[in-house]
Amino acid sequence: MTVTIYHNPRCSKSRQTLQLLQEKGVEPEQVLYLEQPPSAKELQSLLGKLGISARELLRTGEEAYKSLSLSDKSLADDVLIKAMCEYPKLIQRPIVVNGERAVLGRPPENVLDLLA
């Protein structure tokens, strides 16, 4: 089982999710997405695995969300995805992937569904 976590070590939810995985005996591959942002194609794939829209993956409290006017409901998913690639802080975290499935670790216990 190859589990991947899109991780931000400064985020408490991300750290808690990583710790929970490790407590369950899973040592996930860590992607430090702020340093290595996912490509548009990778984000599209993650959205498919999460089963959510690009808008649902956005962190609305970030400065870039306001400065780029991303609250505009008429913006297409590809515009939102492009913004997340350019400003990875906009991406909800952590995202944990196991095969063709993924969950947001908010709350961290969500990852337990992936391990079952």
C-alpha positions as CSV (number, residue, x, y, z in Angstrom):
1,M,0.0,0.0,0.0
2,T,1.5,3.3,-1.1
3,V,-0.1,6.2,0.8
4,T,0.8,9.8,-0.1
5,I,0.2,12.9,2.0
6,Y,0.2,16.4,0.6
7,H,1.8,17.8,3.7
8,N,2.5,21.2,5.2
9,P,4.6,20.7,8.3
10,R,3.5,24.1,9.7
11,C,-0.2,23.1,9.7
12,S,-1.5,21.4,12.8
13,K,-4.1,19.3,11.0
14,S,-1.5,18.1,8.5
15,R,0.9,17.1,11.4
16,Q,-2.0,15.4,13.3
17,T,-3.0,13.5,10.1
18,L,0.6,12.4,9.5
19,Q,0.9,11.3,13.1
20,L,-2.3,9.3,12.9
21,L,-1.1,7.5,9.8
22,Q,2.2,6.6,11.5
23,E,0.4,5.4,14.6
24,K,-1.5,3.0,12.2
25,G,1.8,1.7,10.9
26,V,1.7,3.6,7.6
27,E,4.7,5.6,6.6
28,P,3.3,7.8,3.8
29,E,5.3,9.4,1.0
30,Q,5.3,13.1,1.9
31,V,4.8,15.7,-0.8
32,L,5.7,19.1,0.5
33,Y,3.3,20.8,-1.8
34,L,4.2,24.4,-0.9
35,E,7.7,23.7,-2.1
36,Q,6.7,21.5,-5.0
37,P,3.2,22.5,-6.1
38,P,1.2,20.0,-8.0
39,S,0.7,20.5,-11.7
40,A,-2.8,21.3,-13.1
41,K,-3.0,17.7,-14.3
42,E,-2.1,16.4,-10.8
43,L,-4.7,18.6,-9.2
44,Q,-7.3,17.5,-11.6
45,S,-6.5,13.9,-10.7
46,L,-6.6,14.7,-7.0
47,L,-10.0,16.3,-7.4
48,G,-11.3,13.2,-9.1
49,K,-10.0,11.0,-6.3
50,L,-11.5,13.3,-3.7
51,G,-14.8,13.5,-5.5
52,I,-15.0,17.3,-5.0
53,S,-14.9,20.4,-7.2
54,A,-12.0,22.7,-7.5
55,R,-14.0,25.3,-5.5
56,E,-14.4,22.9,-2.6
57,L,-10.6,22.5,-2.4
58,L,-9.9,26.2,-2.1
59,R,-8.9,27.8,1.2
60,T,-11.1,30.9,1.3
61,G,-9.2,32.6,4.1
62,E,-6.0,33.1,2.2
63,E,-4.9,36.5,0.9
64,A,-4.6,35.2,-2.7
65,Y,-8.2,34.1,-2.5
66,K,-9.3,37.7,-1.9
67,S,-6.7,39.4,-4.2
68,L,-7.5,37.1,-7.1
69,S,-11.3,37.5,-6.6
70,L,-11.7,33.7,-6.5
71,S,-15.1,34.1,-4.7
72,D,-16.5,34.9,-8.2
73,K,-18.9,31.9,-8.7
74,S,-18.6,32.3,-12.5
75,L,-14.9,31.2,-12.5
76,A,-14.4,27.9,-14.3
77,D,-12.6,25.0,-12.5
78,D,-9.5,25.4,-14.8
79,V,-9.1,29.0,-13.6
80,L,-9.3,27.9,-9.9
81,I,-6.9,25.0,-10.6
82,K,-4.4,27.4,-12.2
83,A,-4.6,29.7,-9.2
84,M,-4.0,26.8,-6.8
85,C,-0.9,25.7,-8.9
86,E,0.5,29.3,-8.8
87,Y,-0.5,29.8,-5.1
88,P,-0.4,26.4,-3.4
89,K,-1.4,28.0,-0.1
90,L,-4.9,28.0,-1.6
91,I,-5.1,24.2,-1.4
92,Q,-6.9,22.6,1.5
93,R,-4.6,20.4,3.5
94,P,-3.7,17.7,4.0
95,I,-4.7,15.5,1.2
96,V,-4.1,11.8,1.7
97,V,-4.1,9.5,-1.3
98,N,-4.3,5.7,-1.3
99,G,-4.5,4.2,-4.8
100,E,-7.6,5.7,-6.6
101,R,-9.1,7.2,-3.5
102,A,-8.2,10.3,-1.5
103,V,-9.5,12.3,1.5
104,L,-9.0,15.6,3.1
105,G,-7.5,15.2,6.6
106,R,-10.0,17.6,8.1
107,P,-10.6,16.2,10.6
108,P,-7.5,13.9,10.7
109,E,-9.8,10.9,11.4
110,N,-11.0,11.0,7.8
111,V,-7.9,9.1,6.7
112,L,-9.0,6.0,8.6
113,D,-11.6,5.4,5.8
114,L,-8.7,5.1,3.4
115,L,-6.9,2.5,5.4
116,A,-9.9,0.2,5.8
